[in-house]
Amino acid sequence: MRTFRTFTDDLKRLADWFRHWSATIGRNTSALTQALELYDLYQTKVAACDKQIEDILKRLRQAAAPPANKLLPARQRARQPNAPAFDARGALDAILGVDLTQIDGLGPSLALRLVGECGTSLAAWPTAKHFTSWLALAPRNKISGGRVLSSRTRRTSNRAASLLRLAAGTVGRTDTALGAFYRRLSARIGKAKAITATARKIAVLFYNTLRLGMAYTDPGATYYENRYRQRVLHNLQRRAKSLGFGLLPLEPEATQVGVS
């Protein structure tokens, strides 16, 4: 009798568990269905927005002069997530006459958003220093009595500056000269300041490419490390000379071979 009661109780608990999880699965299925419908709706809206952007770029492309140079092969073959459905890189090259994606950290989508924020002509800023100051990426030096009290950058809600910071965080993981620059500063002064400094460098390259027609070519991380080593060595030699000393390279130690 006790065994039968135990078996009956187990069946009851099993039935309660089944009813509970059936209700839970029903609620989860309903939530997932609604989430999928919202995702499909958002994708439809994004596609419509991409179509409008593509139409505007086509009109600008027809009004612009044909580019003088042939478009170079893309540096990144893989399609980036959330990239436009059309050829944004080719459209920008035809409109601007320069390929902004040759700058490390700038993909077609990010370059398109930067041009949307800053315009196709950067004539409003006479120099790259004016441009980086508008972006709030240049140091804001506070000087009193000939001493620099503070050199922090000012706070800003500039969307172009946010995009450049995003590019700086991406380029920090690459084996490029900008990537080596970011990693060196990150180890010395922290990631936040390194991102700001790298974003400023990308902003200068963006300005010189779009405003002056500069063709950027990445020299590589090894080139940057060698240049940095030469600069440090030159400063040490100058410092030693001012103190009446000289620097000499260390002679490699001779390898001793034992004879048994």
N, C-alpha and C positions, 0 to 999 in steps of 0.2 A: 504493500500500500504506500509506504514511504517513497519507494522508487517511482511509483506511478505519479505521486504528487510532485516529486522533483522534476520528472519529465514534463508534466503539465506546466509547471512554473517556467521551465526553460522555453517551452513553446510560446508562452505568453510574452516572455521577455523578448524572444526573437520576433514575434509579431509587432510588439511596440517599437523595436529597433527598426524594423522594416518600414512601418508607417512614418517614423521620424525621418529616416533618410529619403523616403520617397518624396515627402514634402520639401526637404532640403534640396534635393536634386531638381524638383520642379521650380523652386525659386531661383536656383542658380541657372537653370536653362533659360528662364525668362529674362534674367539679367544679362546673360551672354547674348541672347537674341537681340535685345535692345542695343547692347554695345556694338554688335556687328552692324546693325542698321545705321547707327550713328557714324561708325567708321566708313561705311559705304557712302553716306551722305557727305561727310567731310571730303572724301576722295573725289566725289563729283564736283564739289565746290573748288577744290584745288585745281582740278583739270580745267574748269571754266576760267579760273584766274590765270593759269598758264597760257590758255588760248588768248586771252586779252593781252597779256604781256608779249606773246609772240606776234600778234597783229601790230602792236605798237612798234616793236623792233623791226618788223618788215617795212613799215612806213619810214622809219628813220634810216633804214638801210638803203631804200630807194633814193632818199634825198642826199645821202652821203656820197663822197667821191670814192671810187674803187680803191682798195688798199694797194700801196706800192709794192709791198713784199708778200710773198706767198706764206700762207699759214703753216707754221711749223707743226710737226707731229705732237699730239697731246702727251704731256708728261705722265699723266695718270690714265691708264687704259680702263680701269674698273669704274663703273658708274657709281657716283656717290649717292648715299641715301638722301631722299627728299630733293633730288636734283630735278630741274625743270624737264618736262617731257620733250622739249625741242632742243635744237643745237644752240645753246646760249653762247658757247665759246666762239663759234663761227660768226654769229650775229654781232657780238661785241667787237670782234676783229674787223668786220666789214664796216662798222659804224665808226669806231675809234681809230682804226689804222694801226693799232698795236695789240699785242697779245698779252693781256694782263696775267694770264694763267702761268706764264713763265716765271713769275715771282713766286718763290716758295711760300706755301701757306694759302695761296689764293686759287681756289677752284672756280669753275664756271659759275656756280650758284653764288658763291661769296663775292666774286668780282661783279656779278650783275647787281647784287644788293648794294655794293659800295658805289657803283656808278649811279644807282638810283638815289642814293643819299647825297652824293657830292656833285653829280652832273657829269656831262660828257666833256666839259671844259673846266679847268681849274684856274681860270683867269682871275677869279675873285681873290686869290692868294698870290701875291707877287713872288714869294719864295717858298721853299719847303719849310722854312722855319715858321712862317706865318700859318702854313697849313697845319703843322703839328701843334702849334699854339692854339689854333681853333679847336683841334681835337682834344685838347687838354692832356696831351701826351708829353709835352715838353716840361722840364722842371720850372717851377715858379720860384725863382730865387728871391729871398728876402734878405737884403743887405743893409747893415747898419754899421757905420764906422769902418767900412772896408772889410767887414767880416760877414760871411754868409751865415745867417741865422737859421735858415730853412730853405730846402730845395725840393719840397714835395710838389707833386702835381696836384692841381685843383680837382675837386670832384665835379663830375659832369654826367649828364644823361644823354650825351651825344651817341646816337645809334651807330654812326660810322666808327667811332672809337671802340664801341663794344664789338663790332665785327672784326676790327683789327686785333683786338685782344684775343678773340676767338681764334684767329689765324695764328697768332703768336703761340698759343697753347698747343696748336696742332703741329707747327713747324718745330717745336722743341723736341719732338720725338723722331725727327728725321736726321739722316746723316748728311747734313748740308752745313754751309757756313753759318747761316742763321741759327740752325739747330745747335751747333757748337757754341755760338755766342750765348744762346739762351741757357744752355747747361752750365757754362762757366759762371754766369751771373747768378743762376739759381743756387749754385753751391756756395757762393760768396755772400749774397745779400738776400736770398730768399726768392721763392717762386713769384710772389705778387709783384715785386719790383722788377724781376727779370721779365715777366710778361709785359709790363709797361714799357720797358726799354726795347724789347724785341718788337712790340707793336709800333713803336716810334720808327724803328728802322724799316719796317714794312711800309709804313705810311710814307716815308721819304722815297722808297723805291716806287711806290704807287704814284706819287706826285711826279717824279722824274720821268717815269714811263709815259704817263698820260699827258703831261704838260710839255715835256721836252722831247718825247719820242725816243727815250733811252731803251735799248735792247738789253735786258738783264740776262746774264748767264751766271749760274751758280758756280763759284770756284771750288766748292767742296769743303768738307770739314777739315781735311788734312791741311789744305792751304791756309785756312783760318788759324789752325793750331800752330803752324810754322810761323805765320806772321805775328801771332801773339807772343811766341817764344822769342823771336827776334826783337820785338819791342821791349819785352821785359829785360832781355840781355843788354840792349842798348842803354836803358835807364840805369841798370846796375853799373855798367861801365862808366857812364857819366857821373854817377854818384861817387864811385870809387876814385875817379880822377880828381873830383873836387876835394876829396879828403887826402890826396897825395898817395893813393894806392893804385894798383892795377890788377886786373883780373886775368888769370891764366887758366886754360882748360886743364882738366885732370888727365894725366897720362893713364892709359889703360894698363891694368895690372897684368904682368906676365904670368902665364899659366905654368906652374911648376909640375913637371912630370917625374914621379918617383921611380927609381930603378930598384927592382928587387933582386 
